[in-house]
Amino acid sequence: MTGTDTGVGKTVVTAGLTSVLRKNGIKALAVKPVQTGGLQRDGRLVSEDALFFKRSAALEHAPEELTFYCLAEPLSPHLAAWRSGIKIDPKVIAEGCKRLSKEYEVLLIEGAGGFCVPLEDTFFTFADLVKMLDIPLIVVARPGLGTINHTVLTVRYAQMLGIEVRGIIFNGLKKEQVTVSEINNPETIAAMTGVRVCGILPFIAGLSMEKGEPAGLTEQVEKYIDWQVIFERK
């Protein structure tokens, strides 16, 4: 799972899809291999995204089991790690993901930031991790003006690397304020990339990552995202 940028809603979509899969009897788990901007809880750093996964999808795992590296500063992983004196090892991430994938039917892996964000100081990116794991990709994007460029570039780069892009999901559409760009963008991006748009998730009032409040996320994802197509369940 990647996004066209930071803050596009990857965590929300990842949590929602995981919850929907589990609701429908599919053994699924979500992980955030590298978290920056970790929360201080009882003297230790905890991944906010992993906490949200756990709350939204009723996961049995502790948050620290869902994140392999949790870093304090809200920076690009390679910079946050360097400033913390930590060395991120892509092999540790890959081995952790492979181990968990043997225990679950579906493992959703959420990147940090966009697709080309470096995870460590040799500039090994999330794109490189996806390639290393040989897994398909879901792209989460904003619905509004500017998303054509960001989304097409993300998808094209993945395709250039030989990565299968399973689908595109737009997140945060405010239906009462929909613009002509938001109406046209999904069709344009699908035509330009050849990748299916698998859903447009509306803005969910009351949803709060900070408070761990999913506010009906599962129901909204089940209604607006064609998850069966993404995970080849029909």
C-alpha positions in Angstrom: 0.0 0.0 0.0 1.5 3.3 -1.1 0.3 6.9 -1.5 1.0 9.7 -3.9 2.2 11.7 -1.0 2.2 11.8 2.8 -1.2 12.6 4.4 -3.3 11.1 1.6 -4.9 8.5 3.9 -2.9 5.3 3.4 -3.4 4.4 7.0 -7.1 4.9 6.9 -7.5 2.9 3.8 -5.1 0.1 5.0 -7.0 -0.1 8.3 -10.4 -0.2 6.6 -9.4 -2.8 4.1 -8.0 -5.0 6.8 -11.1 -4.7 8.9 -13.4 -5.5 5.9 -11.3 -8.6 5.0 -11.5 -9.9 8.6 -15.2 -9.1 8.8 -15.7 -11.3 5.8 -13.8 -14.3 7.3 -10.4 -13.6 5.6 -7.4 -13.9 8.0 -5.8 -10.5 7.3 -3.2 -8.3 9.1 -1.8 -4.8 8.5 1.8 -3.7 9.2 3.6 -0.4 9.1 7.3 -1.5 8.6 8.7 2.0 9.4 6.9 4.6 11.4 8.2 8.1 11.9 6.7 10.6 14.3 6.2 7.8 16.9 4.1 8.5 20.0 5.7 8.4 23.5 3.7 5.9 25.6 5.0 4.7 29.0 8.5 5.7 28.2 8.6 4.0 24.7 7.9 4.9 21.2 4.7 3.5 19.7 3.4 3.6 16.1 0.2 5.7 15.9 -0.6 3.9 12.6 -0.3 0.5 14.2 -2.5 1.6 17.1 -5.1 2.7 14.5 -4.8 -0.7 12.7 -5.3 -2.5 16.0 -8.4 -0.4 17.0 -10.0 -0.4 13.6 -9.6 -4.1 12.7 -9.5 -5.6 16.2 -6.0 -7.0 15.7 -4.6 -9.3 18.3 -1.0 -8.2 17.9 0.6 -5.5 20.0 1.5 -2.3 18.1 5.2 -3.0 18.4 4.6 -6.3 16.6 3.2 -4.4 13.6 6.1 -2.0 13.2 9.7 -3.0 12.7 11.2 0.5 13.2 9.5 3.3 15.1 11.3 6.6 15.0 10.7 9.8 17.0 10.9 12.6 14.5 8.2 13.1 11.8 10.7 13.1 9.0 11.5 10.9 6.0 12.6 7.5 7.4 16.2 7.7 6.2 16.6 11.1 7.9 14.7 10.2 11.1 16.8 7.1 11.4 20.1 8.9 10.9 19.2 11.5 13.5 18.2 8.8 15.9 21.4 6.9 15.4 19.5 3.9 14.1 20.3 1.8 11.0 17.3 0.6 9.1 18.0 -2.8 7.5 15.7 -3.6 4.5 16.4 -7.3 5.1 14.9 -7.2 8.6 11.8 -5.6 7.1 11.6 -8.2 4.3 12.1 -11.1 6.7 9.5 -9.8 9.1 6.9 -9.3 6.3 7.6 -12.8 4.8 7.2 -14.3 8.3 3.9 -12.7 8.9 2.7 -13.5 5.3 3.0 -17.2 6.1 0.6 -16.8 9.1 -2.1 -14.7 7.2 -4.1 -15.0 4.0 -3.6 -11.3 3.3 -0.8 -9.1 4.7 -1.2 -5.4 3.9 2.0 -3.5 4.1 1.8 0.3 4.4 4.7 2.4 3.3 5.8 5.7 4.8 5.1 8.8 2.8 5.1 8.3 -1.0 6.4 5.5 -3.2 10.0 6.8 -3.6 10.6 7.8 0.0 14.0 6.4 1.1 13.9 4.1 4.1 17.7 4.2 4.9 20.8 6.1 4.0 21.7 4.2 0.8 18.3 5.5 -0.5 16.6 2.1 -0.5 13.0 3.1 -1.1 9.6 1.7 -0.4 9.4 1.0 -4.1 12.6 -1.1 -3.7 11.0 -3.0 -0.8 7.9 -3.8 -2.9 10.1 -5.0 -5.7 12.2 -7.1 -3.2 9.0 -8.7 -1.8 7.5 -9.2 -5.2 4.1 -8.1 -4.2 1.3 -6.1 -5.9 0.7 -2.5 -5.1 -2.4 -0.5 -4.2 -2.1 3.3 -4.7 -4.0 5.7 -2.4 -4.5 9.2 -3.8 -6.3 12.5 -3.2 -9.4 13.1 -5.3 -8.8 16.8 -6.1 -6.8 19.1 -8.3 -3.2 18.0 -8.8 -3.8 14.3 -8.3 -3.5 13.4 -12.0 0.2 14.3 -12.1 1.0 12.7 -8.7 -1.0 9.5 -9.3 0.1 8.9 -12.9 3.8 9.4 -11.9 3.5 7.0 -9.0 1.7 4.3 -11.1 4.0 4.7 -14.1 7.1 4.4 -11.9 5.8 1.2 -10.4 5.0 -0.2 -13.8 8.4 0.7 -15.0 9.9 -1.4 -12.2 7.7 -4.3 -13.2 5.4 -4.0 -10.2 1.8 -4.9 -10.6 -0.5 -2.1 -9.6 -3.7 -3.8 -8.4 -5.8 -0.7 -8.1 -6.1 3.0 -7.3 -8.2 4.2 -4.4 -9.2 7.9 -3.9 -9.6 9.0 -0.3 -11.4 11.9 1.4 -14.0 13.0 -1.1 -16.3 15.6 0.4 -19.5 14.9 -1.5 -21.2 18.1 -0.6 -18.3 20.1 -2.1 -17.4 18.0 -5.1 -15.7 19.8 -8.0 -15.5 19.1 -11.7 -11.9 18.0 -11.2 -12.9 15.4 -8.6 -15.6 14.1 -11.0 -13.2 13.7 -13.9 -9.9 12.7 -12.3 -10.6 9.0 -11.7 -11.7 8.4 -15.3 -8.7 10.3 -16.6 -6.2 8.6 -14.4 -7.6 5.1 -15.2 -7.4 5.9 -19.0 -3.8 7.2 -18.7 -2.4 4.3 -16.6 -4.6 1.4 -17.6 -5.2 0.7 -13.9 -8.6 0.2 -12.4 -10.0 2.7 -9.9 -11.3 0.4 -7.2 -13.1 3.0 -5.1 -13.6 6.5 -3.9 -13.8 6.7 -0.2 -15.7 9.7 1.1 -14.6 12.0 3.9 -15.7 10.4 7.2 -16.8 12.8 9.8 -15.6 11.9 13.3 -12.8 9.7 12.1 -9.7 10.5 14.1 -6.3 8.7 14.0 -5.2 10.8 17.0 -8.1 9.5 19.1 -8.1 6.1 17.6 -11.7 6.6 16.4 -12.5 4.7 13.2 -16.1 6.2 13.1 -17.7 3.7 10.8 -14.7 3.2 8.6 -15.3 -0.5 8.0 -18.8 0.1 6.7 -17.7 2.9 4.4 -14.8 0.9 3.0 -17.1 -2.1 2.4 -19.6 0.2 0.6 -17.3 2.3 -1.5 -14.3 0.2 -2.3 -14.4 -2.9 -4.5 -12.2 -4.9 -2.2 -13.2 -8.2 -3.7 -11.5 -7.2 -7.0 -8.4 -5.9 -5.3 -7.9 -9.1 -3.4 -9.2 -11.4 -6.2 -12.1 -12.7 -4.2 -14.6 -12.7 -7.1 
